[in-house]
Amino acid sequence: MKTFHILFLSGALLLSGMPLRAQQPVVISLDSAVSYALEHNRTLMNSRYAIDKSSLKLKETISAGLPQVSASLDYNNFLGASASLTLNPNAPPAIIEFNPTSSFKANVSQLVFNGSYFVGIELAKLANEITKQSYLKDELGVKEQTIQAYCMILASERILGIIRSNKTNAELIYEKTKNLANAGMIEQTDVKKLSVMVASVDNALKSMQRQVELGYNLLRFQLGLEPDQEISLTSNLDEISQKYLLTSALNDPFTLDNNMDFKLISMQGEIAQKTILMRKASYLPTLVSFYGRTDKILKPLFDFTPKNMVGLQLNVPILSGGQRLSQLNQARIDGKISENTRDLVAQQLNLQERQIRYNYNTLLDQYETQKANVDIAKEVLEKMNLKYQQGVISSLELTSANNDYLTAESNFTSIILQLLNAELSIRKLNSKL
């Protein structure tokens, strides 16, 4: 027993000392990320399920007009009951016993005409098509959000790298200044001022690290990955900017018929018109043909039931108290609402497209300005560092130049992201993502 405990403890210690196999990071480019999201995004999975369900609903609607077959088997036992039949008053009555009976019945019916049925099939087809278009709309949304999350990470990491380099340089200047102050060559106040600059840069570094992690969480969500799954991005922001900005979709004219929202609202209008037809069809008669066969397994003494029966059943709606008319008028009002909504959406989309183009052109003008501003701010900061080390300028001037440079880099990166978002928005409006 003691030997068993020793072996168990030894094995436990060995296992605890073994390193766990780390989860392999997902190495992915922007195009691969978009493709992966289209396959694994949970919103799109539900949209695909909705398409499958809509297709089955269409089949269900069609099947209502196909031949319907039913069968039944029954057994009746009258528990020894009997009846007397007097045929001659001078003769004793005849006793008729109710024997157990059993029969097998089969019925086949076929819808011959029903106006609502045929309109219902058209409505089901439209509903199925709307589900497919909704999937395409969700697909565009996932593409856009995946690209945005990917680019946000790259932009944040770019600024993060600049802040890290800036922090290293600030700490180096701080240490040199601190040594000079300890040697009595400069005032201690310069050291304190530089310590504030170092702390400010450190706070900016921590804030950007949180921003990067937020971007990765958003990307994991779009890709359908686990929250702790590591991701390594292989594309860079400059490549993406060249791909989307140099081949801008703003050069293409905006077409309403390409827009997913406009397509969906137009289909809703078609459904409203089909609903009007369905309400009108409710005034039409319904004709059904049927065939029935009955086979007696246990027959009674007297059986006059024919085995085969065929027939037609015609149902004619005559009076509904005005219910059908009210339903028809409601459907007509819904059709007018649908037309107005379609026109309203068209106006909103045209206005949105013009606003995006206006914002894009404004951002494009700012892009060149901010790019030049970054170069100037970087050059000024480098010169200020040299002058500060030579004792020509104060620490306050150096801190100001450092802040100007960080601001310029942040603004420039922000402009790039805003341009990409505007580009993505116009592509999404034209369904060309």
Long-range contacts (C-beta under 8 A, 24 or more apart in sequence): 23-228, 23-229, 23-230, 24-230, 25-229, 25-230, 25-231, 25-232, 26-223, 26-225, 26-229, 26-230, 26-231, 26-232, 27-232, 27-234, 28-231, 28-232, 28-233, 28-234, 29-233, 29-234, 29-235, 30-147, 30-150, 30-233, 30-235, 30-240, 31-235, 33-146, 33-150, 33-219, 33-222, 33-223, 33-233, 34-143, 34-146, 34-147, 36-223, 37-142, 37-143, 37-146, 37-222, 37-223, 37-224, 38-139, 38-142, 38-143, 40-223, 40-224, 40-225, 41-142, 41-222, 41-223, 41-224, 42-224, 43-138, 43-141, 43-142, 44-135, 44-138, 44-139, 44-142, 45-224, 47-131, 47-134, 47-135, 47-138, 47-139, 48-135, 50-131, 50-134, 50-135, 51-128, 51-131, 51-132, 51-135, 53-131, 54-127, 54-128, 54-131, 54-132, 55-128, 57-124, 57-127, 57-128, 58-121, 58-124, 58-125, 58-127, 58-128, 61-120, 61-121, 61-123, 61-124, 62-121, 62-124, 64-111, 64-117, 64-120, 65-111, 65-114, 65-117, 65-118, 65-121, 66-110, 67-108, 67-109, 67-110, 68-108, 68-109, 68-110, 69-106, 69-107, 69-108, 70-106, 70-107, 71-104, 71-105, 71-106, 71-107, 72-104, 72-105, 73-102, 73-103, 73-104, 73-105, 74-102, 74-103, 74-105, 75-100, 75-101, 75-102, 75-298, 76-100, 76-101, 76-102, 96-301, 96-302, 97-301, 98-300, 99-298, 99-299, 99-300, 99-301, 100-298, 101-296, 101-298, 101-299, 101-300, 102-296, 102-297, 102-298, 103-294, 103-295, 103-296, 103-297, 103-298, 104-294, 104-295, 104-297, 105-292, 105-293, 105-294, 105-295, 106-292, 106-293, 107-290, 107-291, 107-292, 108-290, 108-291, 108-292, 109-288, 109-289, 109-290, 109-291, 110-288, 110-289, 110-290, 111-286, 111-287, 111-288, 112-287, 112-288, 112-289, 112-312, 113-284, 113-285, 113-286, 113-287, 114-281, 114-284, 114-286, 114-287, 115-278, 115-280, 115-281, 115-282, 115-284, 116-278, 116-281, 116-282, 116-284, 118-281, 119-274, 119-277, 119-278, 119-281, 120-278, 122-274, 123-271, 123-274, 123-275, 123-278, 126-267, 126-270, 126-271, 126-274, 127-271, 129-267, 130-264, 130-267, 130-268, 130-271, 133-260, 133-263, 133-264, 133-267, 134-264, 136-260, 136-431, 137-260, 137-261, 137-264, 140-260, 140-428, 140-431, 140-433, 141-428, 142-222, 143-433, 144-424, 144-425, 144-428, 144-433, 145-218, 145-222, 146-219, 146-222, 146-223, 147-240, 147-420, 147-424, 147-433, 148-420, 148-421, 148-424, 149-215, 149-218, 149-219, 149-222, 150-219, 150-233, 150-235, 150-240, 151-237, 151-240, 151-417, 151-420, 152-215, 152-218, 152-417, 153-212, 153-215, 153-216, 153-219, 153-233, 154-233, 154-235, 154-236, 154-237, 154-240, 155-237, 155-413, 155-414, 155-416, 155-417, 156-208, 156-211, 156-212, 156-215, 157-212, 158-237, 158-413, 159-208, 159-409, 159-410, 159-413, 160-205, 160-208, 160-209, 160-212, 162-406, 162-409, 163-201, 163-204, 163-205, 163-208, 163-406, 164-205, 166-201, 166-402, 166-405, 166-406, 167-198, 167-201, 167-202, 167-205, 169-385, 170-194, 170-197, 170-198, 170-201, 170-402, 171-198, 173-385, 173-388, 173-389, 173-398, 174-198, 176-389, 177-395, 186-391, 190-394, 190-395, 193-395, 193-396, 193-399, 194-395, 194-398, 194-399, 196-399, 197-395, 197-398, 197-399, 197-402, 200-403, 201-402, 201-406, 204-406, 237-413, 237-416, 240-420, 241-416, 241-419, 241-420, 244-420, 244-423, 244-424, 245-419, 245-420, 245-423, 248-360, 248-423, 249-423, 249-426, 249-427, 249-430, 249-432, 250-357, 250-360, 250-423, 250-426, 252-430, 252-432, 254-349, 254-350, 254-353, 254-426, 254-429, 254-430, 255-430, 256-346, 256-349, 256-350, 258-430, 258-431, 258-432, 259-349, 259-429, 259-430, 259-431, 260-431, 261-345, 261-349, 262-342, 262-345, 262-346, 262-349, 265-338, 265-341, 265-342, 265-345, 266-342, 268-338, 268-341, 268-342, 269-335, 269-338, 269-339, 269-341, 269-342, 271-338, 272-331, 272-334, 272-335, 272-337, 272-338, 273-335, 275-331, 275-334, 275-335, 276-328, 276-331, 276-332, 276-335, 278-331, 279-324, 279-327, 279-328, 279-331, 280-328, 282-317, 282-324, 282-327, 282-328, 283-317, 283-324, 284-317, 285-314, 285-315, 285-316, 285-317, 286-314, 286-315, 287-312, 287-313, 287-314, 287-315, 288-312, 288-313, 288-315, 289-313, 349-429, 352-429, 353-426, 353-429, 356-422, 356-425, 356-426, 356-429, 357-426, 359-418, 359-422, 360-419, 360-422, 360-423, 360-426, 363-415, 363-418, 363-419, 363-422, 364-419, 366-415, 367-415, 367-416, 367-419, 370-408, 370-411, 370-412, 370-415, 371-412, 373-408, 373-411, 373-412, 374-405, 374-408, 374-409, 374-412, 376-408, 377-401, 377-404, 377-405, 377-407, 377-408, 377-409, 378-405, 378-408, 380-404, 380-405, 381-405
